[in-house]
Amino acid sequence: MNITLSVDEQVAQRAREAAQKMGKSLNQAVRDYLEQLAGGARRGQQWVQFEERCLQSGATLAGWQFNRDEANQR
């Protein structure tokens, strides 16, 4: 599908330069962004489903509590 966008020429030029630094064309960078954007809703729904499965499983943390000092020990 082809899409026509209206963008300020200076914005388009800076975007082309940024895409070039990533080794992509502006067209490819926009396609990648749109794929991420479209996939974001799907990922959000996947997290909701995961959360529901976790809550329904009845699993517990058996009294475990977060400890910042332990988490930061290296």
PDB file with SEQRES, HELIX, SHEET and CRYST1 records, atoms N, CA, C and O in Angstrom:
SEQRES   1 A   74  MET ASN ILE THR LEU SER VAL ASP GLU GLN VAL ALA GLN          
SEQRES   2 A   74  ARG ALA ARG GLU ALA ALA GLN LYS MET GLY LYS SER LEU          
SEQRES   3 A   74  ASN GLN ALA VAL ARG ASP TYR LEU GLU GLN LEU ALA GLY          
SEQRES   4 A   74  GLY ALA ARG ARG GLY GLN GLN TRP VAL GLN PHE GLU GLU          
SEQRES   5 A   74  ARG CYS LEU GLN SER GLY ALA THR LEU ALA GLY TRP GLN          
SEQRES   6 A   74  PHE ASN ARG ASP GLU ALA ASN GLN ARG                          
HELIX    1 AA1 GLU A    9  LYS A   21  1                                  13    
HELIX    2 AA2 LEU A   26  SER A   57  1                                  32    
HELIX    3 AA3 ARG A   68  ASN A   72  1                                   5    
CRYST1    1.000    1.000    1.000  90.00  90.00  90.00 P 1           1          
ATOM      1  N   MET A   1       0.848  -1.163   0.000  1.00  0.00           N  
ATOM      2  CA  MET A   1       0.000   0.000   0.000  1.00  0.00           C  
ATOM      3  C   MET A   1       0.900   1.235   0.000  1.00  0.00           C  
ATOM      4  O   MET A   1       1.891   1.289   0.729  1.00  0.00           O  
ATOM      5  N   ASN A   2       0.564   2.182  -0.788  1.00  0.00           N  
ATOM      6  CA  ASN A   2       1.288   3.447  -0.812  1.00  0.00           C  
ATOM      7  C   ASN A   2       0.528   4.476   0.015  1.00  0.00           C  
ATOM      8  O   ASN A   2      -0.699   4.551  -0.047  1.00  0.00           O  
ATOM      9  N   ILE A   3       1.260   5.261   0.786  1.00  0.00           N  
ATOM     10  CA  ILE A   3       0.682   6.312   1.620  1.00  0.00           C  
ATOM     11  C   ILE A   3       1.407   7.611   1.299  1.00  0.00           C  
ATOM     12  O   ILE A   3       2.631   7.620   1.160  1.00  0.00           O  
ATOM     13  N   THR A   4       0.678   8.686   1.182  1.00  0.00           N  
ATOM     14  CA  THR A   4       1.274  10.003   0.966  1.00  0.00           C  
ATOM     15  C   THR A   4       1.205  10.784   2.260  1.00  0.00           C  
ATOM     16  O   THR A   4       0.139  10.893   2.867  1.00  0.00           O  
ATOM     17  N   LEU A   5       2.332  11.328   2.687  1.00  0.00           N  
ATOM     18  CA  LEU A   5       2.400  12.108   3.916  1.00  0.00           C  
ATOM     19  C   LEU A   5       2.840  13.525   3.606  1.00  0.00           C  
ATOM     20  O   LEU A   5       3.611  13.757   2.675  1.00  0.00           O  
ATOM     21  N   SER A   6       2.349  14.465   4.385  1.00  0.00           N  
ATOM     22  CA  SER A   6       2.814  15.843   4.285  1.00  0.00           C  
ATOM     23  C   SER A   6       3.724  16.123   5.472  1.00  0.00           C  
ATOM     24  O   SER A   6       3.314  16.020   6.628  1.00  0.00           O  
ATOM     25  N   VAL A   7       4.981  16.483   5.160  1.00  0.00           N  
ATOM     26  CA  VAL A   7       5.973  16.724   6.199  1.00  0.00           C  
ATOM     27  C   VAL A   7       6.784  17.954   5.800  1.00  0.00           C  
ATOM     28  O   VAL A   7       7.082  18.157   4.623  1.00  0.00           O  
ATOM     29  N   ASP A   8       7.130  18.759   6.776  1.00  0.00           N  
ATOM     30  CA  ASP A   8       7.988  19.906   6.530  1.00  0.00           C  
ATOM     31  C   ASP A   8       9.295  19.423   5.908  1.00  0.00           C  
ATOM     32  O   ASP A   8       9.841  18.405   6.336  1.00  0.00           O  
ATOM     33  N   GLU A   9       9.800  20.131   4.915  1.00  0.00           N  
ATOM     34  CA  GLU A   9      10.999  19.709   4.194  1.00  0.00           C  
ATOM     35  C   GLU A   9      12.206  19.567   5.123  1.00  0.00           C  
ATOM     36  O   GLU A   9      13.005  18.645   4.956  1.00  0.00           O  
ATOM     37  N   GLN A  10      12.346  20.454   6.086  1.00  0.00           N  
ATOM     38  CA  GLN A  10      13.479  20.358   7.024  1.00  0.00           C  
ATOM     39  C   GLN A  10      13.362  19.104   7.888  1.00  0.00           C  
ATOM     40  O   GLN A  10      14.362  18.441   8.166  1.00  0.00           O  
ATOM     41  N   VAL A  11      12.151  18.784   8.307  1.00  0.00           N  
ATOM     42  CA  VAL A  11      11.935  17.563   9.099  1.00  0.00           C  
ATOM     43  C   VAL A  11      12.271  16.346   8.247  1.00  0.00           C  
ATOM     44  O   VAL A  11      12.945  15.427   8.711  1.00  0.00           O  
ATOM     45  N   ALA A  12      11.804  16.339   7.010  1.00  0.00           N  
ATOM     46  CA  ALA A  12      12.080  15.222   6.111  1.00  0.00           C  
ATOM     47  C   ALA A  12      13.575  15.055   5.887  1.00  0.00           C  
ATOM     48  O   ALA A  12      14.071  13.928   5.866  1.00  0.00           O  
ATOM     49  N   GLN A  13      14.295  16.145   5.721  1.00  0.00           N  
ATOM     50  CA  GLN A  13      15.735  16.065   5.491  1.00  0.00           C  
ATOM     51  C   GLN A  13      16.456  15.507   6.717  1.00  0.00           C  
ATOM     52  O   GLN A  13      17.329  14.649   6.588  1.00  0.00           O  
ATOM     53  N   ARG A  14      16.094  15.989   7.897  1.00  0.00           N  
ATOM     54  CA  ARG A  14      16.720  15.463   9.119  1.00  0.00           C  
ATOM     55  C   ARG A  14      16.378  13.988   9.308  1.00  0.00           C  
ATOM     56  O   ARG A  14      17.214  13.205   9.758  1.00  0.00           O  
ATOM     57  N   ALA A  15      15.151  13.616   8.964  1.00  0.00           N  
ATOM     58  CA  ALA A  15      14.752  12.209   9.063  1.00  0.00           C  
ATOM     59  C   ALA A  15      15.536  11.350   8.079  1.00  0.00           C  
ATOM     60  O   ALA A  15      15.949  10.243   8.423  1.00  0.00           O  
ATOM     61  N   ARG A  16      15.747  11.843   6.863  1.00  0.00           N  
ATOM     62  CA  ARG A  16      16.559  11.112   5.872  1.00  0.00           C  
ATOM     63  C   ARG A  16      17.977  10.890   6.398  1.00  0.00           C  
ATOM     64  O   ARG A  16      18.534   9.799   6.274  1.00  0.00           O  
ATOM     65  N   GLU A  17      18.546  11.934   6.985  1.00  0.00           N  
ATOM     66  CA  GLU A  17      19.907  11.827   7.527  1.00  0.00           C  
ATOM     67  C   GLU A  17      19.958  10.822   8.675  1.00  0.00           C  
ATOM     68  O   GLU A  17      20.897  10.032   8.768  1.00  0.00           O  
ATOM     69  N   ALA A  18      18.951  10.851   9.548  1.00  0.00           N  
ATOM     70  CA  ALA A  18      18.914   9.902  10.663  1.00  0.00           C  
ATOM     71  C   ALA A  18      18.763   8.475  10.143  1.00  0.00           C  
ATOM     72  O   ALA A  18      19.422   7.559  10.636  1.00  0.00           O  
ATOM     73  N   ALA A  19      17.902   8.285   9.154  1.00  0.00           N  
ATOM     74  CA  ALA A  19      17.711   6.956   8.574  1.00  0.00           C  
ATOM     75  C   ALA A  19      18.993   6.465   7.919  1.00  0.00           C  
ATOM     76  O   ALA A  19      19.346   5.292   8.037  1.00  0.00           O  
ATOM     77  N   GLN A  20      19.692   7.364   7.227  1.00  0.00           N  
ATOM     78  CA  GLN A  20      20.939   6.998   6.568  1.00  0.00           C  
ATOM     79  C   GLN A  20      21.977   6.523   7.585  1.00  0.00           C  
ATOM     80  O   GLN A  20      22.719   5.576   7.324  1.00  0.00           O  
ATOM     81  N   LYS A  21      22.026   7.181   8.740  1.00  0.00           N  
ATOM     82  CA  LYS A  21      22.960   6.761   9.797  1.00  0.00           C  
ATOM     83  C   LYS A  21      22.632   5.370  10.312  1.00  0.00           C  
ATOM     84  O   LYS A  21      23.509   4.663  10.809  1.00  0.00           O  
ATOM     85  N   MET A  22      21.355   4.975  10.193  1.00  0.00           N  
ATOM     86  CA  MET A  22      20.940   3.631  10.605  1.00  0.00           C  
ATOM     87  C   MET A  22      21.087   2.625   9.463  1.00  0.00           C  
ATOM     88  O   MET A  22      20.774   1.445   9.618  1.00  0.00           O  
ATOM     89  N   GLY A  23      21.569   3.112   8.311  1.00  0.00           N  
ATOM     90  CA  GLY A  23      21.732   2.227   7.167  1.00  0.00           C  
ATOM     91  C   GLY A  23      20.420   1.919   6.465  1.00  0.00           C  
ATOM     92  O   GLY A  23      20.278   0.873   5.831  1.00  0.00           O  
ATOM     93  N   LYS A  24      19.464   2.828   6.580  1.00  0.00           N  
ATOM     94  CA  LYS A  24      18.145   2.617   5.993  1.00  0.00           C  
ATOM     95  C   LYS A  24      17.762   3.808   5.141  1.00  0.00           C  
ATOM     96  O   LYS A  24      18.311   4.901   5.282  1.00  0.00           O  
ATOM     97  N   SER A  25      16.811   3.576   4.255  1.00  0.00           N  
ATOM     98  CA  SER A  25      16.198   4.689   3.542  1.00  0.00           C  
ATOM     99  C   SER A  25      15.127   5.277   4.454  1.00  0.00           C  
ATOM    100  O   SER A  25      14.704   4.635   5.416  1.00  0.00           O  
ATOM    101  N   LEU A  26      14.693   6.483   4.158  1.00  0.00           N  
ATOM    102  CA  LEU A  26      13.607   7.086   4.925  1.00  0.00           C  
ATOM    103  C   LEU A  26      12.355   6.222   4.803  1.00  0.00           C  
ATOM    104  O   LEU A  26      11.623   6.034   5.774  1.00  0.00           O  
ATOM    105  N   ASN A  27      12.120   5.704   3.612  1.00  0.00           N  
ATOM    106  CA  ASN A  27      10.976   4.832   3.377  1.00  0.00           C  
ATOM    107  C   ASN A  27      11.013   3.612   4.309  1.00  0.00           C  
ATOM    108  O   ASN A  27      10.004   3.273   4.927  1.00  0.00           O  
ATOM    109  N   GLN A  28      12.169   2.958   4.407  1.00  0.00           N  
ATOM    110  CA  GLN A  28      12.307   1.779   5.270  1.00  0.00           C  
ATOM    111  C   GLN A  28      12.139   2.161   6.734  1.00  0.00           C  
ATOM    112  O   GLN A  28      11.513   1.419   7.492  1.00  0.00           O  
ATOM    113  N   ALA A  29      12.681   3.299   7.146  1.00  0.00           N  
ATOM    114  CA  ALA A  29      12.552   3.740   8.538  1.00  0.00           C  
ATOM    115  C   ALA A  29      11.087   3.983   8.893  1.00  0.00           C  
ATOM    116  O   ALA A  29      10.641   3.626   9.983  1.00  0.00           O  
ATOM    117  N   VAL A  30      10.342   4.589   7.971  1.00  0.00           N  
ATOM    118  CA  VAL A  30       8.913   4.833   8.217  1.00  0.00           C  
ATOM    119  C   VAL A  30       8.163   3.508   8.273  1.00  0.00           C  
ATOM    120  O   VAL A  30       7.313   3.318   9.143  1.00  0.00           O  
ATOM    121  N   ARG A  31       8.466   2.584   7.355  1.00  0.00           N  
ATOM    122  CA  ARG A  31       7.816   1.257   7.389  1.00  0.00           C  
ATOM    123  C   ARG A  31       8.087   0.552   8.711  1.00  0.00           C  
ATOM    124  O   ARG A  31       7.175  -0.006   9.320  1.00  0.00           O  
ATOM    125  N   ASP A  32       9.343   0.578   9.155  1.00  0.00           N  
ATOM    126  CA  ASP A  32       9.697  -0.066  10.427  1.00  0.00           C  
ATOM    127  C   ASP A  32       8.927   0.551  11.585  1.00  0.00           C  
ATOM    128  O   ASP A  32       8.427  -0.157  12.459  1.00  0.00           O  
ATOM    129  N   TYR A  33       8.836   1.880  11.584  1.00  0.00           N  
ATOM    130  CA  TYR A  33       8.102   2.564  12.657  1.00  0.00           C  
ATOM    131  C   TYR A  33       6.627   2.170  12.637  1.00  0.00           C  
ATOM    132  O   TYR A  33       6.044   1.899  13.687  1.00  0.00           O  
ATOM    133  N   LEU A  34       6.028   2.137  11.465  1.00  0.00           N  
ATOM    134  CA  LEU A  34       4.611   1.774  11.380  1.00  0.00           C  
ATOM    135  C   LEU A  34       4.377   0.333  11.833  1.00  0.00           C  
ATOM    136  O   LEU A  34       3.362   0.035  12.464  1.00  0.00           O  
ATOM    137  N   GLU A  35       5.311  -0.555  11.512  1.00  0.00           N  
ATOM    138  CA  GLU A  35       5.192  -1.942  11.982  1.00  0.00           C  
ATOM    139  C   GLU A  35       5.274  -2.008  13.503  1.00  0.00           C  
ATOM    140  O   GLU A  35       4.531  -2.761  14.133  1.00  0.00           O  
ATOM    141  N   GLN A  36       6.175  -1.224  14.097  1.00  0.00           N  
ATOM    142  CA  GLN A  36       6.271  -1.166  15.559  1.00  0.00           C  
ATOM    143  C   GLN A  36       4.991  -0.617  16.153  1.00  0.00           C  
ATOM    144  O   GLN A  36       4.471  -1.155  17.130  1.00  0.00           O  
ATOM    145  N   LEU A  37       4.487   0.446  15.568  1.00  0.00           N  
ATOM    146  CA  LEU A  37       3.277   1.085  16.056  1.00  0.00           C  
ATOM    147  C   LEU A  37       2.095   0.126  15.992  1.00  0.00           C  
ATOM    148  O   LEU A  37       1.325   0.027  16.947  1.00  0.00           O  
ATOM    149  N   ALA A  38       1.948  -0.565  14.896  1.00  0.00           N  
ATOM    150  CA  ALA A  38       0.847  -1.515  14.727  1.00  0.00           C  
ATOM    151  C   ALA A  38       1.008  -2.703  15.665  1.00  0.00           C  
ATOM    152  O   ALA A  38       0.019  -3.230  16.176  1.00  0.00           O  
ATOM    153  N   GLY A  39       2.237  -3.124  15.893  1.00  0.00           N  
ATOM    154  CA  GLY A  39       2.486  -4.258  16.780  1.00  0.00           C  
ATOM    155  C   GLY A  39       2.333  -3.909  18.240  1.00  0.00           C  
ATOM    156  O   GLY A  39       2.134  -4.800  19.066  1.00  0.00           O  
ATOM    157  N   GLY A  40       2.421  -2.628  18.583  1.00  0.00           N  
ATOM    158  CA  GLY A  40       2.322  -2.204  19.979  1.00  0.00           C  
ATOM    159  C   GLY A  40       0.997  -2.567  20.606  1.00  0.00           C  
ATOM    160  O   GLY A  40       0.954  -2.987  21.762  1.00  0.00           O  
ATOM    161  N   ALA A  41      -0.089  -2.412  19.863  1.00  0.00           N  
ATOM    162  CA  ALA A  41      -1.411  -2.762  20.392  1.00  0.00           C  
ATOM    163  C   ALA A  41      -1.489  -4.260  20.622  1.00  0.00           C  
ATOM    164  O   ALA A  41      -2.058  -4.709  21.618  1.00  0.00           O  
ATOM    165  N   ARG A  42      -0.921  -5.038  19.707  1.00  0.00           N  
ATOM    166  CA  ARG A  42      -0.933  -6.491  19.844  1.00  0.00           C  
ATOM    167  C   ARG A  42      -0.131  -6.924  21.069  1.00  0.00           C  
ATOM    168  O   ARG A  42      -0.556  -7.799  21.824  1.00  0.00           O  
ATOM    169  N   ARG A  43       1.048  -6.295  21.258  1.00  0.00           N  
ATOM    170  CA  ARG A  43       1.865  -6.642  22.429  1.00  0.00           C  
ATOM    171  C   ARG A  43       1.148  -6.278  23.715  1.00  0.00           C  
ATOM    172  O   ARG A  43       1.213  -7.014  24.700  1.00  0.00           O  
ATOM    173  N   GLY A  44       0.460  -5.136  23.707  1.00  0.00           N  
ATOM    174  CA  GLY A  44      -0.294  -4.740  24.894  1.00  0.00           C  
ATOM    175  C   GLY A  44      -1.352  -5.765  25.244  1.00  0.00           C  
ATOM    176  O   GLY A  44      -1.536  -6.099  26.414  1.00  0.00           O  
ATOM    177  N   GLN A  45      -2.048  -6.265  24.236  1.00  0.00           N  
ATOM    178  CA  GLN A  45      -3.065  -7.296  24.469  1.00  0.00           C  
ATOM    179  C   GLN A  45      -2.428  -8.590  24.953  1.00  0.00           C  
ATOM    180  O   GLN A  45      -2.994  -9.283  25.798  1.00  0.00           O  
ATOM    181  N   GLN A  46      -1.251  -8.922  24.420  1.00  0.00           N  
ATOM    182  CA  GLN A  46      -0.558 -10.127  24.867  1.00  0.00           C  
ATOM    183  C   GLN A  46      -0.191 -10.029  26.341  1.00  0.00           C  
ATOM    184  O   GLN A  46      -0.280 -11.021  27.064  1.00  0.00           O  
ATOM    185  N   TRP A  47       0.223  -8.841  26.802  1.00  0.00           N  
ATOM    186  CA  TRP A  47       0.550  -8.659  28.214  1.00  0.00           C  
ATOM    187  C   TRP A  47      -0.691  -8.798  29.082  1.00  0.00           C  
ATOM    188  O   TRP A  47      -0.633  -9.378  30.166  1.00  0.00           O  
ATOM    189  N   VAL A  48      -1.814  -8.266  28.609  1.00  0.00           N  
ATOM    190  CA  VAL A  48      -3.072  -8.394  29.360  1.00  0.00           C  
ATOM    191  C   VAL A  48      -3.434  -9.877  29.492  1.00  0.00           C  
ATOM    192  O   VAL A  48      -3.821 -10.325  30.571  1.00  0.00           O  
ATOM    193  N   GLN A  49      -3.312 -10.629  28.411  1.00  0.00           N  
ATOM    194  CA  GLN A  49      -3.616 -12.058  28.456  1.00  0.00           C  
ATOM    195  C   GLN A  49      -2.656 -12.793  29.386  1.00  0.00           C  
ATOM    196  O   GLN A  49      -3.073 -13.677  30.133  1.00  0.00           O  
ATOM    197  N   PHE A  50      -1.380 -12.434  29.344  1.00  0.00           N  
ATOM    198  CA  PHE A  50      -0.391 -13.055  30.230  1.00  0.00           C  
ATOM    199  C   PHE A  50      -0.734 -12.773  31.692  1.00  0.00           C  
ATOM    200  O   PHE A  50      -0.698 -13.672  32.531  1.00  0.00           O  
ATOM    201  N   GLU A  51      -1.063 -11.523  31.984  1.00  0.00           N  
ATOM    202  CA  GLU A  51      -1.427 -11.156  33.350  1.00  0.00           C  
ATOM    203  C   GLU A  51      -2.642 -11.948  33.819  1.00  0.00           C  
ATOM    204  O   GLU A  51      -2.675 -12.429  34.952  1.00  0.00           O  
ATOM    205  N   GLU A  52      -3.635 -12.082  32.954  1.00  0.00           N  
ATOM    206  CA  GLU A  52      -4.829 -12.841  33.327  1.00  0.00           C  
ATOM    207  C   GLU A  52      -4.492 -14.300  33.620  1.00  0.00           C  
ATOM    208  O   GLU A  52      -4.995 -14.876  34.584  1.00  0.00           O  
ATOM    209  N   ARG A  53      -3.635 -14.898  32.781  1.00  0.00           N  
ATOM    210  CA  ARG A  53      -3.237 -16.299  33.015  1.00  0.00           C  
ATOM    211  C   ARG A  53      -2.489 -16.437  34.334  1.00  0.00           C  
ATOM    212  O   ARG A  53      -2.698 -17.401  35.070  1.00  0.00           O  
ATOM    213  N   CYS A  54      -1.624 -15.481  34.633  1.00  0.00           N  
ATOM    214  CA  CYS A  54      -0.871 -15.532  35.895  1.00  0.00           C  
ATOM    215  C   CYS A  54      -1.804 -15.436  37.095  1.00  0.00           C  
ATOM    216  O   CYS A  54      -1.661 -16.174  38.069  1.00  0.00           O  
ATOM    217  N   LEU A  55      -2.755 -14.521  37.012  1.00  0.00           N  
ATOM    218  CA  LEU A  55      -3.684 -14.346  38.126  1.00  0.00           C  
ATOM    219  C   LEU A  55      -4.585 -15.556  38.294  1.00  0.00           C  
ATOM    220  O   LEU A  55      -4.941 -15.914  39.417  1.00  0.00           O  
ATOM    221  N   GLN A  56      -4.957 -16.187  37.196  1.00  0.00           N  
ATOM    222  CA  GLN A  56      -5.836 -17.352  37.261  1.00  0.00           C  
ATOM    223  C   GLN A  56      -5.098 -18.609  37.708  1.00  0.00           C  
ATOM    224  O   GLN A  56      -5.730 -19.573  38.139  1.00  0.00           O  
ATOM    225  N   SER A  57      -3.790 -18.611  37.613  1.00  0.00           N  
ATOM    226  CA  SER A  57      -3.018 -19.814  37.938  1.00  0.00           C  
ATOM    227  C   SER A  57      -3.003 -20.094  39.436  1.00  0.00           C  
ATOM    228  O   SER A  57      -2.764 -21.225  39.859  1.00  0.00           O  
ATOM    229  N   GLY A  58      -3.256 -19.065  40.234  1.00  0.00           N  
ATOM    230  CA  GLY A  58      -3.231 -19.251  41.680  1.00  0.00           C  
ATOM    231  C   GLY A  58      -1.829 -19.259  42.263  1.00  0.00           C  
ATOM    232  O   GLY A  58      -1.661 -19.482  43.462  1.00  0.00           O  
ATOM    233  N   ALA A  59      -0.824 -19.023  41.441  1.00  0.00           N  
ATOM    234  CA  ALA A  59       0.555 -19.015  41.931  1.00  0.00           C  
ATOM    235  C   ALA A  59       0.765 -17.837  42.880  1.00  0.00           C  
ATOM    236  O   ALA A  59       0.167 -16.774  42.718  1.00  0.00           O  
ATOM    237  N   THR A  60       1.620 -18.049  43.866  1.00  0.00           N  
ATOM    238  CA  THR A  60       1.947 -16.980  44.815  1.00  0.00           C  
ATOM    239  C   THR A  60       3.461 -16.839  44.901  1.00  0.00           C  
ATOM    240  O   THR A  60       4.212 -17.686  44.416  1.00  0.00           O  
ATOM    241  N   LEU A  61       3.880 -15.776  45.514  1.00  0.00           N  
ATOM    242  CA  LEU A  61       5.310 -15.550  45.716  1.00  0.00           C  
ATOM    243  C   LEU A  61       5.766 -16.035  47.080  1.00  0.00           C  
ATOM    244  O   LEU A  61       6.909 -15.803  47.475  1.00  0.00           O  
ATOM    245  N   ALA A  62       4.881 -16.705  47.799  1.00  0.00           N  
ATOM    246  CA  ALA A  62       5.204 -17.329  49.086  1.00  0.00           C  
ATOM    247  C   ALA A  62       5.908 -16.376  50.040  1.00  0.00           C  
ATOM    248  O   ALA A  62       6.906 -16.740  50.663  1.00  0.00           O  
ATOM    249  N   GLY A  63       5.395 -15.166  50.154  1.00  0.00           N  
ATOM    250  CA  GLY A  63       5.937 -14.212  51.098  1.00  0.00           C  
ATOM    251  C   GLY A  63       7.155 -13.447  50.628  1.00  0.00           C  
ATOM    252  O   GLY A  63       7.689 -12.625  51.372  1.00  0.00           O  
ATOM    253  N   TRP A  64       7.614 -13.701  49.389  1.00  0.00           N  
ATOM    254  CA  TRP A  64       8.777 -12.991  48.865  1.00  0.00           C  
ATOM    255  C   TRP A  64       8.481 -11.506  48.790  1.00  0.00           C  
ATOM    256  O   TRP A  64       7.383 -11.099  48.409  1.00  0.00           O  
ATOM    257  N   GLN A  65       9.478 -10.688  49.159  1.00  0.00           N  
ATOM    258  CA  GLN A  65       9.355  -9.247  49.071  1.00  0.00           C  
ATOM    259  C   GLN A  65      10.580  -8.678  48.364  1.00  0.00           C  
ATOM    260  O   GLN A  65      11.686  -9.207  48.473  1.00  0.00           O  
ATOM    261  N   PHE A  66      10.358  -7.605  47.651  1.00  0.00           N  
ATOM    262  CA  PHE A  66      11.439  -6.940  46.939  1.00  0.00           C  
ATOM    263  C   PHE A  66      12.398  -6.316  47.942  1.00  0.00           C  
ATOM    264  O   PHE A  66      11.966  -5.683  48.906  1.00  0.00           O  
ATOM    265  N   ASN A  67      13.704  -6.492  47.720  1.00  0.00           N  
ATOM    266  CA  ASN A  67      14.728  -5.913  48.555  1.00  0.00           C  
ATOM    267  C   ASN A  67      15.694  -5.170  47.634  1.00  0.00           C  
ATOM    268  O   ASN A  67      16.449  -5.794  46.888  1.00  0.00           O  
ATOM    269  N   ARG A  68      15.669  -3.847  47.687  1.00  0.00           N  
ATOM    270  CA  ARG A  68      16.478  -3.022  46.790  1.00  0.00           C  
ATOM    271  C   ARG A  68      17.973  -3.327  46.928  1.00  0.00           C  
ATOM    272  O   ARG A  68      18.682  -3.399  45.925  1.00  0.00           O  
ATOM    273  N   ASP A  69      18.456  -3.506  48.163  1.00  0.00           N  
ATOM    274  CA  ASP A  69      19.874  -3.763  48.365  1.00  0.00           C  
ATOM    275  C   ASP A  69      20.293  -5.084  47.714  1.00  0.00           C  
ATOM    276  O   ASP A  69      21.342  -5.152  47.074  1.00  0.00           O  
ATOM    277  N   GLU A  70      19.486  -6.127  47.872  1.00  0.00           N  
ATOM    278  CA  GLU A  70      19.808  -7.410  47.246  1.00  0.00           C  
ATOM    279  C   GLU A  70      19.773  -7.296  45.721  1.00  0.00           C  
ATOM    280  O   GLU A  70      20.609  -7.877  45.028  1.00  0.00           O  
ATOM    281  N   ALA A  71      18.811  -6.555  45.213  1.00  0.00           N  
ATOM    282  CA  ALA A  71      18.680  -6.419  43.765  1.00  0.00           C  
ATOM    283  C   ALA A  71      19.878  -5.681  43.172  1.00  0.00           C  
ATOM    284  O   ALA A  71      20.248  -5.943  42.028  1.00  0.00           O  
ATOM    285  N   ASN A  72      20.481  -4.780  43.910  1.00  0.00           N  
ATOM    286  CA  ASN A  72      21.587  -3.982  43.403  1.00  0.00           C  
ATOM    287  C   ASN A  72      22.954  -4.563  43.681  1.00  0.00           C  
ATOM    288  O   ASN A  72      23.957  -3.999  43.243  1.00  0.00           O  
ATOM    289  N   GLN A  73      23.028  -5.678  44.401  1.00  0.00           N  
ATOM    290  CA  GLN A  73      24.324  -6.301  44.656  1.00  0.00           C  
ATOM    291  C   GLN A  73      24.863  -6.906  43.382  1.00  0.00           C  
ATOM    292  O   GLN A  73      24.122  -7.510  42.607  1.00  0.00           O  
ATOM    293  N   ARG A  74      26.145  -6.745  43.168  1.00  0.00           N  
ATOM    294  CA  ARG A  74      26.764  -7.289  41.946  1.00  0.00           C  
ATOM    295  C   ARG A  74      27.826  -8.272  42.314  1.00  0.00           C  
ATOM    296  O   ARG A  74      28.470  -8.845  41.435  1.00  0.00           O  
TER     297      ARG A  74                                                      
END                                                                             
